[in-house]
């Protein structure tokens, strides 16, 4: 029979495991750990300032997500996100995000439109400064606000962490000349249709935005060593 206080310790352990999992996943998705790199429990525990147990459990969860794998005589190795993964995610996102924009046009609130306009103004500000990291973060926030405006729990669940999984690829691809400006313009066109309540047009514009984003990301992923030589979309 559990002793008094065990529930509290169990709860803290669960929070710690979750925290280490998300830190590790973020480090992998943002390229701090490269594909093929070995992950040593002892080193990770020291890096994150925890015992080996939550690290081990986090690695098992990451294996279920396909971000790491266990190899004989090598231990845990980073799998990361492949070009095929990125393409699959963007194809799925095209369909889901089109629904998001369509439904957002039907359910969006005035204060949400105002917030999204503020996000786009900030995007233009940081675009002018060449701050791709801030623009990428605001890009993610814009899509999250649209998702909230769709009023669909099912869409929120379906999209889940897809934005997180492709954020690093998007961040790098926005360095391609011309794309960062085009992306902000596409966002404004989508928001215009959403604010007007034109669900069909909002969906069409989002679909086109996602296709252009996918093409741009995949061009970059295919040849990431010199993005400045890629032609403008």
MDAnalysis code that builds the backbone (N, CA, C; Angstrom):
import MDAnalysis as mda
import numpy as np

u = mda.Universe.empty(699, n_residues=233, atom_resindex=np.repeat(np.arange(233), 3), trajectory=True)
u.add_TopologyAttr("name", ["N", "CA", "C"] * 233)
u.add_TopologyAttr("resid", np.arange(1, 234))
u.add_TopologyAttr("resname", ["UNK", "UNK", "UNK", "UNK", "UNK", "UNK", "UNK", "UNK", "UNK", "UNK", "UNK", "UNK", "UNK", "UNK", "UNK", "UNK", "UNK", "UNK", "UNK", "UNK", "UNK", "UNK", "UNK", "UNK", "UNK", "UNK", "UNK", "UNK", "UNK", "UNK", "UNK", "UNK", "UNK", "UNK", "UNK", "UNK", "UNK", "UNK", "UNK", "UNK", "UNK", "UNK", "UNK", "UNK", "UNK", "UNK", "UNK", "UNK", "UNK", "UNK", "UNK", "UNK", "UNK", "UNK", "UNK", "UNK", "UNK", "UNK", "UNK", "UNK", "UNK", "UNK", "UNK", "UNK", "UNK", "UNK", "UNK", "UNK", "UNK", "UNK", "UNK", "UNK", "UNK", "UNK", "UNK", "UNK", "UNK", "UNK", "UNK", "UNK", "UNK", "UNK", "UNK", "UNK", "UNK", "UNK", "UNK", "UNK", "UNK", "UNK", "UNK", "UNK", "UNK", "UNK", "UNK", "UNK", "UNK", "UNK", "UNK", "UNK", "UNK", "UNK", "UNK", "UNK", "UNK", "UNK", "UNK", "UNK", "UNK", "UNK", "UNK", "UNK", "UNK", "UNK", "UNK", "UNK", "UNK", "UNK", "UNK", "UNK", "UNK", "UNK", "UNK", "UNK", "UNK", "UNK", "UNK", "UNK", "UNK", "UNK", "UNK", "UNK", "UNK", "UNK", "UNK", "UNK", "UNK", "UNK", "UNK", "UNK", "UNK", "UNK", "UNK", "UNK", "UNK", "UNK", "UNK", "UNK", "UNK", "UNK", "UNK", "UNK", "UNK", "UNK", "UNK", "UNK", "UNK", "UNK", "UNK", "UNK", "UNK", "UNK", "UNK", "UNK", "UNK", "UNK", "UNK", "UNK", "UNK", "UNK", "UNK", "UNK", "UNK", "UNK", "UNK", "UNK", "UNK", "UNK", "UNK", "UNK", "UNK", "UNK", "UNK", "UNK", "UNK", "UNK", "UNK", "UNK", "UNK", "UNK", "UNK", "UNK", "UNK", "UNK", "UNK", "UNK", "UNK", "UNK", "UNK", "UNK", "UNK", "UNK", "UNK", "UNK", "UNK", "UNK", "UNK", "UNK", "UNK", "UNK", "UNK", "UNK", "UNK", "UNK", "UNK", "UNK", "UNK", "UNK", "UNK", "UNK", "UNK", "UNK", "UNK", "UNK", "UNK", "UNK", "UNK", "UNK", "UNK", "UNK", "UNK", "UNK", "UNK"])
u.atoms.positions = np.array([
    [0.850, -1.193, 0.000],
    [0.000, 0.000, 0.000],
    [0.886, 1.243, 0.000],
    [0.638, 2.215, -0.907],
    [1.500, 3.394, -0.984],
    [1.475, 4.183, 0.311],
    [2.618, 4.658, 0.718],
    [2.697, 5.477, 1.914],
    [2.303, 6.906, 1.595],
    [1.896, 7.631, 2.647],
    [1.508, 9.018, 2.476],
    [2.671, 9.815, 1.884],
    [2.364, 10.587, 0.894],
    [3.410, 11.393, 0.267],
    [3.931, 10.805, -1.026],
    [3.669, 9.493, -1.273],
    [4.151, 8.864, -2.502],
    [3.534, 9.503, -3.740],
    [2.256, 9.907, -3.614],
    [1.588, 10.506, -4.760],
    [2.256, 11.788, -5.198],
    [2.716, 12.578, -4.211],
    [3.391, 13.820, -4.537],
    [4.688, 13.579, -5.259],
    [5.465, 12.590, -4.764],
    [6.737, 12.279, -5.418],
    [6.510, 11.730, -6.809],
    [5.474, 10.914, -6.962],
    [5.167, 10.346, -8.271],
    [4.793, 11.449, -9.256],
    [4.012, 12.429, -8.776],
    [3.615, 13.529, -9.632],
    [4.803, 14.360, -10.078],
    [5.733, 14.611, -9.143],
    [6.923, 15.385, -9.485],
    [7.791, 14.644, -10.485],
    [7.876, 13.314, -10.318],
    [8.662, 12.498, -11.251],
    [8.079, 12.555, -12.653],
    [6.743, 12.518, -12.733],
    [6.081, 12.572, -14.038],
    [6.349, 13.917, -14.724],
    [6.299, 15.001, -13.941],
    [6.568, 16.323, -14.487],
    [8.007, 16.416, -14.978],
    [8.948, 15.836, -14.203],
    [10.361, 15.855, -14.582],
    [10.582, 15.062, -15.868],
    [9.974, 13.879, -15.958],
    [10.099, 13.059, -17.173],
    [9.593, 13.821, -18.389],
    [8.424, 14.465, -18.225],
    [7.839, 15.220, -19.330],
    [8.741, 16.381, -19.726],
    [9.308, 17.058, -18.736],
    [10.188, 18.193, -19.008],
    [11.427, 17.768, -19.792],
    [12.051, 16.661, -19.387],
    [13.247, 16.177, -20.078],
    [12.899, 15.724, -21.487],
    [11.755, 15.078, -21.641],
    [11.321, 14.632, -22.966],
    [11.194, 15.816, -23.920],
    [10.504, 16.872, -23.475],
    [10.300, 18.024, -24.352],
    [11.600, 18.766, -24.624],
    [12.498, 18.822, -23.639],
    [13.797, 19.457, -23.882],
    [14.602, 18.685, -24.914],
    [14.634, 17.372, -24.768],
    [15.372, 16.536, -25.711],
    [14.759, 16.615, -27.109],
    [13.434, 16.545, -27.164],
    [12.773, 16.611, -28.468],
    [13.055, 17.940, -29.147],
    [12.998, 19.027, -28.375],
    [13.275, 20.348, -28.930],
    [14.711, 20.434, -29.441],
    [15.650, 19.871, -28.683],
    [17.057, 19.901, -29.091],
    [17.275, 19.113, -30.385],
    [16.543, 18.018, -30.541],
    [16.661, 17.213, -31.763],
    [16.021, 17.943, -32.942],
    [14.814, 18.462, -32.741],
    [14.092, 19.116, -33.832],
    [14.778, 20.391, -34.294],
    [15.489, 21.061, -33.387],
    [16.173, 22.297, -33.748],
    [17.613, 22.074, -34.176],
    [17.991, 20.798, -34.319],
    [19.296, 20.485, -34.876],
    [20.457, 20.575, -33.907],
    [20.177, 20.708, -32.608],
    [21.280, 20.743, -31.634],
    [21.930, 19.362, -31.526],
    [21.134, 18.333, -31.795],
    [21.667, 16.977, -31.938],
    [21.443, 16.556, -33.386],
    [22.508, 16.191, -34.074],
    [22.427, 15.866, -35.494],
    [22.032, 14.405, -35.721],
    [21.363, 14.106, -36.849],
    [21.069, 12.713, -37.200],
    [22.344, 11.877, -37.205],
    [22.282, 10.704, -36.588],
    [23.441, 9.825, -36.498],
    [24.257, 10.021, -35.241],
    [24.003, 11.098, -34.514],
    [24.762, 11.376, -33.291],
    [24.295, 10.454, -32.163],
    [25.247, 9.932, -31.382],
    [24.922, 9.066, -30.252],
    [24.503, 9.905, -29.055],
    [23.486, 9.435, -28.345],
    [23.007, 10.103, -27.137],
    [23.336, 9.224, -25.936],
    [24.209, 9.705, -25.079],
    [24.664, 8.943, -23.917],
    [23.894, 9.405, -22.686],
    [23.235, 8.468, -22.011],
    [22.394, 8.799, -20.859],
    [23.148, 9.610, -19.815],
    [24.347, 9.167, -19.479],
    [25.112, 9.825, -18.417],
    [25.417, 11.279, -18.778],
    [25.828, 11.510, -20.024],
    [26.148, 12.870, -20.467],
    [24.898, 13.745, -20.498],
    [23.789, 13.184, -20.972],
    [22.543, 13.943, -21.021],
    [22.052, 14.283, -19.618],
    [22.195, 13.334, -18.700],
    [21.770, 13.576, -17.320],
    [22.556, 14.738, -16.720],
    [23.857, 14.768, -16.995],
    [24.691, 15.859, -16.496],
    [24.318, 17.183, -17.170],
    [24.040, 17.122, -18.459],
    [23.689, 18.326, -19.213],
    [22.395, 18.957, -18.705],
    [21.396, 18.104, -18.396],
    [20.102, 18.611, -17.961],
    [19.978, 18.704, -16.441],
    [21.008, 18.245, -15.731],
    [21.002, 18.345, -14.275],
    [20.007, 17.438, -13.595],
    [19.868, 16.193, -14.123],
    [18.929, 15.229, -13.548],
    [19.618, 13.871, -13.434],
    [18.908, 12.905, -12.868],
    [19.433, 11.542, -12.812],
    [19.229, 10.873, -14.171],
    [19.752, 9.659, -14.313],
    [19.645, 8.968, -15.601],
    [18.231, 8.451, -15.871],
    [17.440, 8.235, -14.804],
    [16.116, 7.627, -14.978],
    [15.188, 8.441, -15.875],
    [14.977, 9.745, -15.611],
    [14.089, 10.499, -16.516],
    [14.643, 10.624, -17.930],
    [15.970, 10.615, -18.068],
    [16.578, 10.656, -19.394],
    [16.275, 9.369, -20.146],
    [16.438, 8.242, -19.459],
    [16.173, 6.942, -20.083],
    [14.718, 6.851, -20.535],
    [13.794, 7.303, -19.681],
    [12.375, 7.238, -20.016],
    [12.032, 8.190, -21.168],
    [12.682, 9.342, -21.185],
    [12.453, 10.289, -22.282],
    [12.935, 9.706, -23.604],
    [14.079, 9.027, -23.575],
    [14.614, 8.411, -24.791],
    [13.690, 7.318, -25.319],
    [13.081, 6.575, -24.402],
    [12.134, 5.539, -24.836],
    [10.929, 6.171, -25.525],
    [10.463, 7.281, -24.984],
    [9.330, 7.965, -25.601],
    [9.713, 8.549, -26.960],
    [10.922, 9.062, -27.050],
    [11.395, 9.603, -28.327],
    [11.542, 8.502, -29.369],
    [11.882, 7.304, -28.915],
    [11.963, 6.170, -29.846],
    [10.588, 5.866, -30.428],
    [9.543, 5.956, -29.599],
    [8.186, 5.716, -30.078],
    [7.779, 6.753, -31.119],
    [8.316, 7.961, -31.001],
    [8.009, 9.022, -31.967],
    [8.904, 8.944, -33.202],
    [9.876, 8.030, -33.184],
    [10.745, 7.862, -34.339],
    [11.872, 8.867, -34.436],
    [12.136, 9.598, -33.342],
    [13.198, 10.602, -33.372],
    [14.555, 10.040, -32.977],
    [14.562, 8.906, -32.281],
    [15.812, 8.213, -31.960],
    [15.597, 6.721, -32.194],
    [16.708, 5.977, -32.267],
    [16.600, 4.526, -32.367],
    [17.753, 3.887, -31.597],
    [17.524, 2.670, -31.140],
    [18.545, 1.910, -30.417],
    [19.278, 1.001, -31.398],
    [20.594, 1.130, -31.450],
    [21.406, 0.312, -32.337],
    [22.344, -0.582, -31.517],
    [22.546, -1.822, -31.953],
    [23.473, -2.725, -31.251],
    [24.876, -2.111, -31.190],
    [25.465, -2.149, -30.033],
    [26.839, -1.682, -29.800],
    [27.009, -0.163, -29.924],
    [25.926, 0.542, -30.188],
    [26.015, 1.997, -30.280],
    [25.088, 2.707, -29.309],
    [24.073, 2.008, -28.851],
    [23.115, 2.623, -27.948],
    [22.100, 3.457, -28.699],
    [21.765, 4.613, -28.147],
    [20.726, 5.467, -28.722],
    [21.341, 6.435, -29.735],
    [20.751, 6.476, -30.924],
    [21.246, 7.335, -32.006],
    [20.102, 8.209, -32.511],
    [20.409, 9.451, -32.818],
    [19.401, 10.390, -33.315],
    [18.958, 10.005, -34.722],
    [17.660, 9.916, -34.915],
    [17.083, 9.715, -36.237],
    [16.735, 11.056, -36.863],
    [16.131, 11.936, -36.043],
    [15.755, 13.254, -36.533],
    [14.608, 13.196, -37.520],
    [14.477, 14.256, -38.302],
    [13.406, 14.380, -39.291],
    [14.009, 14.273, -40.681],
    [13.543, 13.314, -41.456],
    [14.061, 13.112, -42.805],
    [13.312, 13.999, -43.808],
    [13.840, 14.080, -45.020],
    [13.163, 14.819, -46.090],
    [11.775, 14.242, -46.336],
    [11.664, 12.920, -46.284],
    [10.373, 12.265, -46.487],
    [9.393, 12.642, -45.377],
    [9.904, 12.724, -44.134],
    [9.051, 13.139, -43.023],
    [8.510, 14.545, -43.245],
    [9.404, 15.445, -43.655],
    [9.013, 16.839, -43.881],
    [7.946, 16.914, -44.973],
    [8.155, 16.179, -46.063],
    [7.179, 16.206, -47.159],
    [5.834, 15.665, -46.707],
    [5.848, 14.547, -45.975],
    [4.597, 13.971, -45.471],
    [3.856, 14.966, -44.582],
    [4.593, 15.606, -43.680],
    [3.976, 16.548, -42.748],
    [3.339, 17.708, -43.500],
    [4.025, 18.230, -44.514],
    [3.478, 19.365, -45.249],
    [2.270, 18.978, -46.097],
    [2.265, 17.777, -46.639],
    [1.092, 17.321, -47.401],
    [-0.116, 17.211, -46.467],
    [0.100, 16.618, -45.301],
    [-0.985, 16.503, -44.316],
    [-1.427, 17.887, -43.857],
    [-0.444, 18.753, -43.587],
    [-0.766, 20.096, -43.119],
    [-1.561, 20.883, -44.148],
    [-1.273, 20.680, -45.432],
    [-2.005, 21.415, -46.469],
    [-3.501, 21.179, -46.342],
    [-3.878, 19.928, -46.156],
    [-5.292, 19.588, -46.027],
    [-5.878, 20.122, -44.719],
    [-5.144, 19.914, -43.621],
    [-5.657, 20.339, -42.321],
    [-5.699, 21.859, -42.186],
    [-4.649, 22.534, -42.649],
    [-4.603, 23.993, -42.524],
    [-5.639, 24.662, -43.426],
    [-5.962, 24.034, -44.544],
    [-7.025, 24.556, -45.396],
    [-8.350, 24.545, -44.644],
    [-8.598, 23.462, -43.921],
    [-9.791, 23.392, -43.075],
    [-9.745, 24.441, -41.974],
    [-8.564, 24.617, -41.389],
    [-8.404, 25.615, -40.330],
    [-8.835, 26.991, -40.831],
    [-8.311, 27.420, -41.976],
    [-8.632, 28.734, -42.516],
    [-10.112, 28.841, -42.875],
    [-10.650, 27.770, -43.447],
    [-12.063, 27.762, -43.840],
    [-12.962, 27.940, -42.631],
    [-12.676, 27.180, -41.578],
    [-13.516, 27.251, -40.378],
    [-13.246, 28.507, -39.563],
    [-12.011, 28.984, -39.592],
    [-11.694, 30.226, -38.885],
    [-12.505, 31.384, -39.466],
    [-12.684, 31.391, -40.786],
    [-13.463, 32.460, -41.432],
    [-14.913, 32.466, -40.941],
    [-15.376, 31.329, -40.470],
    [-16.755, 31.222, -39.993],
    [-16.900, 31.545, -38.510],
    [-15.802, 31.400, -37.754],
    [-15.918, 31.495, -36.294],
    [-15.008, 32.529, -35.634],
    [-14.141, 33.187, -36.407],
    [-13.164, 34.096, -35.818],
    [-13.840, 35.261, -35.090],
    [-13.210, 35.692, -34.003],
    [-13.706, 36.821, -33.217],
    [-12.902, 38.074, -33.552],
    [-13.505, 39.258, -33.400],
    [-12.801, 40.511, -33.716],
    [-11.467, 40.656, -32.994],
    [-11.416, 40.246, -31.720],
    [-10.161, 40.375, -30.979],
    [-9.081, 39.436, -31.519],
    [-9.488, 38.314, -32.102],
    [-8.521, 37.400, -32.704],
    [-7.965, 37.985, -34.003],
    [-8.831, 38.616, -34.780],
    [-8.365, 39.284, -36.002],
    [-7.353, 40.366, -35.651],
    [-7.668, 41.141, -34.608],
    [-6.763, 42.203, -34.169],
    [-5.410, 41.624, -33.763],
    [-5.434, 40.528, -33.015],
    [-4.184, 39.898, -32.569],
    [-3.372, 39.397, -33.757],
    [-4.033, 38.789, -34.729],
    [-3.313, 38.282, -35.899],
    [-2.717, 39.422, -36.731],
    [-3.434, 40.526, -36.817],
    [-2.884, 41.684, -37.523],
    [-1.624, 42.196, -36.817],
    [-1.650, 42.181, -35.485],
    [-0.478, 42.605, -34.716],
    [0.699, 41.666, -34.972],
    [0.414, 40.371, -35.070],
    [1.457, 39.384, -35.355],
    [2.082, 39.658, -36.721],
    [1.252, 39.961, -37.711],
    [1.756, 40.219, -39.057],
    [2.543, 41.522, -39.123],
    [2.108, 42.518, -38.359],
    [2.884, 43.766, -38.294],
    [4.274, 43.499, -37.719],
    [4.331, 42.660, -36.685],
    [5.621, 42.293, -36.091],
    [6.464, 41.494, -37.078],
    [5.805, 40.616, -37.839],
    [6.540, 39.852, -38.854],
    [7.211, 40.786, -39.859],
    [6.476, 41.803, -40.308],
    [7.049, 42.752, -41.261],
    [8.207, 43.529, -40.638],
    [8.061, 43.883, -39.364],
    [9.118, 44.607, -38.657],
    [10.399, 43.780, -38.607],
    [10.271, 42.506, -38.196],
    [11.452, 41.655, -38.080],
    [11.968, 41.194, -39.441],
    [11.083, 41.168, -40.448],
    [11.534, 40.880, -41.808],
    [12.478, 41.972, -42.288],
    [12.097, 43.220, -42.010],
    [12.934, 44.348, -42.406],
    [14.294, 44.318, -41.707],
    [14.321, 43.755, -40.494],
    [15.568, 43.664, -39.737],
    [16.367, 42.407, -40.091],
    [15.754, 41.512, -40.895],
    [16.432, 40.278, -41.280],
    [16.518, 39.260, -40.163],
    [15.627, 39.374, -39.178],
    [15.633, 38.454, -38.034],
    [14.746, 37.249, -38.354],
    [15.330, 36.243, -38.998],
    [14.562, 35.082, -39.466],
    [14.016, 34.269, -38.298],
    [14.755, 34.197, -37.208],
    [14.296, 33.419, -36.050],
    [13.000, 33.992, -35.481],
    [12.928, 35.317, -35.349],
    [11.710, 35.945, -34.842],
    [10.560, 35.785, -35.834],
    [10.856, 35.923, -37.122],
    [9.818, 35.776, -38.137],
    [9.243, 34.362, -38.109],
    [10.111, 33.374, -37.944],
    [9.656, 31.984, -37.887],
    [8.769, 31.753, -36.676],
    [9.179, 32.291, -35.531],
    [8.386, 32.156, -34.311],
    [7.021, 32.803, -34.475],
    [6.981, 33.983, -35.089],
    [5.715, 34.673, -35.315],
    [4.863, 33.954, -36.355],
    [5.513, 33.320, -37.328],
    [4.808, 32.503, -38.322],
    [4.048, 31.388, -37.616],
    [4.741, 30.717, -36.699],
    [4.118, 29.639, -35.934],
    [2.950, 30.170, -35.120],
    [3.131, 31.327, -34.488],
    [2.075, 31.916, -33.671],
    [0.859, 32.285, -34.507],
    [1.075, 32.796, -35.721],
    [-0.034, 33.138, -36.609],
    [-0.883, 31.903, -36.914],
    [-0.217, 30.807, -37.236],
    [-0.951, 29.579, -37.550],
    [-1.664, 29.025, -36.316],
    [-1.061, 29.186, -35.154],
    [-1.707, 28.721, -33.925],
    [-2.953, 29.554, -33.611],
    [-2.890, 30.852, -33.856],
    [-4.050, 31.710, -33.627],
    [-5.194, 31.364, -34.587],
    [-4.854, 31.084, -35.838],
    [-5.879, 30.639, -36.790],
    [-6.515, 29.332, -36.327],
    [-5.667, 28.441, -35.815],
    [-6.167, 27.153, -35.334],
    [-7.152, 27.352, -34.184],
    [-6.830, 28.260, -33.271],
    [-7.751, 28.560, -32.170],
    [-9.059, 29.127, -32.714],
    [-8.958, 29.979, -33.719],
    [-10.143, 30.617, -34.285],
    [-11.050, 29.634, -35.017],
    [-10.520, 28.486, -35.404],
    [-11.338, 27.486, -36.101],
    [-12.363, 26.835, -35.176],
    [-12.115, 26.942, -33.856],
    [-12.999, 26.381, -32.827],
    [-13.160, 24.863, -32.972],
    [-12.118, 24.203, -33.403],
    [-12.195, 22.753, -33.604],
    [-11.178, 22.024, -32.731],
    [-11.660, 21.295, -31.756],
    [-10.777, 20.487, -30.917],
    [-10.120, 19.385, -31.745],
    [-10.865, 18.849, -32.692],
    [-10.336, 17.758, -33.520],
    [-9.156, 18.228, -34.362],
    [-9.258, 19.436, -34.918],
    [-8.148, 19.972, -35.708],
    [-6.941, 20.257, -34.823],
    [-7.182, 20.790, -33.629],
    [-6.074, 21.053, -32.710],
    [-5.347, 19.755, -32.382],
    [-6.110, 18.683, -32.174],
    [-5.501, 17.387, -31.868],
    [-4.764, 16.835, -33.082],
    [-5.386, 16.953, -34.263],
    [-4.796, 16.384, -35.476],
    [-3.485, 17.070, -35.845],
    [-3.464, 18.388, -35.723],
    [-2.238, 19.115, -36.068],
    [-1.163, 18.914, -34.999],
    [-1.613, 18.855, -33.751],
    [-0.710, 18.552, -32.646],
    [0.589, 19.322, -32.711],
    [1.683, 18.584, -32.738],
    [3.014, 19.212, -32.711],
    [3.651, 19.288, -34.096],
    [2.833, 19.219, -35.151],
    [3.395, 19.253, -36.503],
    [4.228, 20.513, -36.756],
    [3.738, 21.658, -36.238],
    [4.491, 22.888, -36.427],
    [5.859, 22.793, -35.776],
    [5.922, 22.163, -34.609],
    [7.210, 21.991, -33.940],
    [8.143, 21.111, -34.764],
    [7.594, 20.068, -35.390],
    [8.416, 19.108, -36.107],
    [9.067, 19.682, -37.356],
    [8.465, 20.696, -37.931],
    [9.056, 21.261, -39.149],
    [9.580, 22.674, -38.929],
    [9.594, 23.147, -37.672],
    [10.004, 24.532, -37.421],
    [11.432, 24.797, -37.879],
    [12.350, 23.847, -37.625],
    [13.742, 24.082, -38.011],
    [13.898, 24.154, -39.525],
    [13.189, 23.282, -40.246],
    [13.243, 23.325, -41.712],
    [12.659, 24.634, -42.217],
    [11.577, 25.098, -41.596],
    [10.963, 26.358, -41.999],
    [11.900, 27.520, -41.706],
    [12.537, 27.483, -40.546],
    [13.466, 28.543, -40.165],
    [14.579, 28.681, -41.199],
    [15.154, 27.552, -41.595],
    [16.246, 27.589, -42.568],
    [15.755, 27.993, -43.949],
    [14.570, 27.509, -44.324],
    [14.081, 27.801, -45.674],
    [13.703, 29.266, -45.834],
    [13.319, 29.935, -44.751],
    [12.963, 31.349, -44.842],
    [14.174, 32.230, -45.142],
    [15.369, 31.639, -45.082],
    [16.561, 32.384, -45.461],
    [16.728, 32.454, -46.986],
    [15.952, 31.645, -47.705],
    [16.013, 31.703, -49.167],
    [15.542, 33.083, -49.623],
    [16.318, 33.781, -50.439],
    [15.962, 35.135, -50.864],
    [14.542, 35.223, -51.407],
    [13.783, 36.181, -50.880],
    [12.437, 36.432, -51.360],
    [11.355, 35.715, -50.586],
    [11.661, 34.545, -50.005],
    [10.606, 33.756, -49.387],
    [10.021, 34.425, -48.146],
    [10.856, 35.051, -47.357],
    [10.381, 35.646, -46.111],
    [9.355, 36.742, -46.393],
    [9.577, 37.529, -47.451],
    [8.621, 38.579, -47.823],
    [7.346, 37.967, -48.394],
    [7.502, 36.968, -49.241],
    [6.340, 36.307, -49.845],
    [5.442, 35.688, -48.780],
    [6.056, 35.072, -47.775],
    [5.293, 34.388, -46.738],
    [4.414, 35.356, -45.960],
    [4.964, 36.517, -45.601],
    [4.174, 37.518, -44.868],
    [3.016, 38.012, -45.735],
    [3.275, 38.220, -47.022],
    [2.213, 38.650, -47.930],
    [1.105, 37.614, -48.044],
    [1.481, 36.350, -48.084],
    [0.488, 35.274, -48.149],
    [-0.347, 35.231, -46.873],
    [0.297, 35.458, -45.733],
    [-0.436, 35.506, -44.462],
    [-1.476, 36.626, -44.474],
    [-1.090, 37.787, -44.988],
    [-2.022, 38.918, -45.018],
    [-3.221, 38.604, -45.921],
    [-2.972, 37.943, -47.035],
    [-4.065, 37.580, -47.941],
    [-5.018, 36.591, -47.276],
    [-4.461, 35.637, -46.529],
    [-5.296, 34.667, -45.807],
    [-6.139, 35.385, -44.761],
    [-5.498, 36.262, -43.979],
    [-6.218, 36.955, -42.910],
    [-7.307, 37.865, -43.474],
    [-7.045, 38.475, -44.612],
    [-8.053, 39.325, -45.254],
    [-9.316, 38.524, -45.554],
    [-9.148, 37.326, -46.105],
    [-10.296, 36.476, -46.429],
    [-10.993, 35.995, -45.163],
    [-10.208, 35.653, -44.145],
    [-10.788, 35.209, -42.872],
    [-11.589, 36.337, -42.239],
    [-11.019, 37.542, -42.203],
    [-11.696, 38.692, -41.595],
    [-12.982, 39.045, -42.351],
    [-12.996, 38.815, -43.669],
    [-14.187, 39.086, -44.484],
    [-15.229, 37.985, -44.357],
    [-14.872, 36.907, -43.684],
    [-15.804, 35.792, -43.547],
    [-15.947, 34.972, -44.811],
    [-14.992, 35.089, -45.729],
    [-15.038, 34.362, -47.007],
    [-14.317, 33.025, -46.823],
    [-15.048, 32.030, -46.381],
    [-14.462, 30.741, -46.024],
    [-13.805, 30.055, -47.215],
    [-14.473, 30.083, -48.368],
    [-13.923, 29.409, -49.547],
    [-12.600, 30.037, -49.975],
    [-12.555, 31.367, -50.023],
    [-11.333, 32.057, -50.437],
    [-10.218, 31.861, -49.406],
    [-10.580, 31.878, -48.126],
    [-9.584, 31.663, -47.070],
    [-8.939, 30.283, -47.218],
    [-9.759, 29.276, -47.514],
    [-9.228, 27.934, -47.712],
    [-8.333, 27.841, -48.930],
    [-8.751, 28.488, -50.025],
    [-7.946, 28.469, -51.249],
    [-6.584, 29.136, -51.023],
    [-6.597, 30.275, -50.350],
    [-5.347, 30.992, -50.109],
    [-4.428, 30.229, -49.165],
    [-5.020, 29.583, -48.179],
    [-4.185, 28.783, -47.272],
    [-3.586, 27.599, -48.012],
    [-4.377, 26.937, -48.857],
    [-3.856, 25.809, -49.623],
    [-2.678, 26.212, -50.485],
    [-2.791, 27.359, -51.153],
    [-1.703, 27.853, -51.987],
    [-0.483, 28.205, -51.131],
    [-0.721, 28.816, -49.985],
    [0.373, 29.161, -49.068],
    [1.128, 27.907, -48.634],
    [0.397, 26.862, -48.294],
    [1.039, 25.639, -47.825],
    [1.798, 24.945, -48.951],
    [1.282, 24.995, -50.176],
    [1.994, 24.385, -51.307],
    [3.308, 25.113, -51.573],
    [3.259, 26.438, -51.541],
    [4.471, 27.210, -51.765],
    [5.482, 26.974, -50.639],
    [4.985, 26.904, -49.415],
    [5.866, 26.654, -48.275],
    [6.528, 25.285, -48.400],
    [5.747, 24.280, -48.814],
    [6.296, 22.928, -48.958],
    [7.368, 22.886, -50.038],
    [7.080, 23.494, -51.180],
    [8.056, 23.502, -52.271],
    [9.356, 24.171, -51.836],
    [9.230, 25.273, -51.119],
    [10.400, 26.018, -50.678],
    [11.220, 25.232, -49.660],
    [10.538, 24.641, -48.688],
    [11.228, 23.851, -47.658],
    [11.933, 22.658, -48.276],
    [11.258, 21.958, -49.183],
    [11.858, 20.769, -49.776],
    [13.037, 21.126, -50.677],
    [12.981, 22.261, -51.358],
    [14.133, 22.698, -52.136],
    [15.324, 22.936, -51.220],
    [15.047, 23.534, -50.068],
    [16.140, 23.823, -49.138],
    [16.692, 22.529, -48.534],
    [15.792, 21.646, -48.079],
    [16.220, 20.397, -47.450],
    [17.045, 19.564, -48.410],
    [16.682, 19.613, -49.699],
    [17.399, 18.821, -50.697],
    [18.819, 19.324, -50.915],
    [19.052, 20.632, -50.687],
    [20.391, 21.197, -50.880],
    [20.618, 22.314, -49.865],
    [20.782, 21.945, -48.566],
    [20.833, 22.946, -47.513],
    [22.133, 23.717, -47.427],
    [23.147, 23.311, -48.171],
    [24.462, 23.904, -47.969],
    [24.588, 25.328, -48.494],
    [23.701, 25.753, -49.435],
    [23.843, 27.086, -50.002],
    [22.509, 27.685, -50.361],
    [21.694, 28.071, -49.356],
    [20.358, 28.562, -49.630],
    [20.344, 29.866, -50.412],
    [21.416, 30.629, -50.415],
    [21.420, 31.925, -51.095],
    [21.373, 31.772, -52.606],
    [21.662, 30.568, -53.097],
    [21.657, 30.358, -54.540],
    [20.306, 29.873, -55.066],
    [19.353, 29.679, -54.138],
    [18.050, 29.214, -54.593],
    [17.275, 30.369, -55.197],
    [16.570, 30.085, -56.274],
    [15.822, 31.155, -56.912],
    [14.597, 31.527, -56.107],
    [14.170, 32.744, -56.276],
    [12.999, 33.238, -55.569],
    [11.745, 32.542, -56.084],
    [10.824, 32.252, -55.121],
    [9.583, 31.613, -55.536],
    [8.713, 32.589, -56.289],
])
